[in-house]
Amino acid sequence: MPNYDYECQKCGDRFEVFQSMNDAKLSLCRLDACGGELKRLLGTGGGIIFKGSGFYQTDYRSSSYQAGAKADGGSAKSDGGGISPPAAKSGD
């Protein structure tokens, strides 16, 4: 459930409310003496922070998979990716 920011149009009070997305917007100021109309403010939301060594598919593989990948990686030889150099032109 998200937090919504509201501001009273009469007294300027700003506050945050934790409510469901299905709940109706608040309409009256929470201060009893004011009773002004509320305006729901647009927020940017929370940011996502990635911490750690990396976030790749292989980071969370089982230990048996990682051991097999190491064994396969050591025996395979690189042939340059299958790319051959361009043929030399003759006669020009």
FENGICOR-V211849 format. One record per residue. N is the residue number from 1. RES is the residue in one small letter. OMEGA is omega as a letter, one per 30 degrees, with the letter a starting at -180 (none if undefined). Layout:
# FENGICOR-V211849
n-><N N>
res-><RES RES>
omega-><OMEGA OMEGA>
This chain:
# FENGICOR-V211849
n-><1 2 3 4 5 6 7 8 9 10 11 12 13 14 15 16 17 18 19 20 21 22 23 24 25 26 27 28 29 30 31 32 33 34 35 36 37 38 39 40 41 42 43 44 45 46 47 48 49 50 51 52 53 54 55 56 57 58 59 60 61 62 63 64 65 66 67 68 69 70 71 72 73 74 75 76 77 78 79 80 81 82 83 84 85 86 87 88 89 90 91 92>
res-><m p n y d y e c q k c g d r f e v f q s m n d a k l s l c r l d a c g g e l k r l l g t g g g i i f k g s g f y q t d y r s s s y q a g a k a d g g s a k s d g g g i s p p a a k s g d>
omega-><a l l l l l l a a a l l l l a a l a a l l l l l l a a a a l a a a a a a a l l a l l l a a l l l l l l a a a a a a a a l l a l l a l l l l l l a a a a l l l l l l a l a a a a l l l l none>
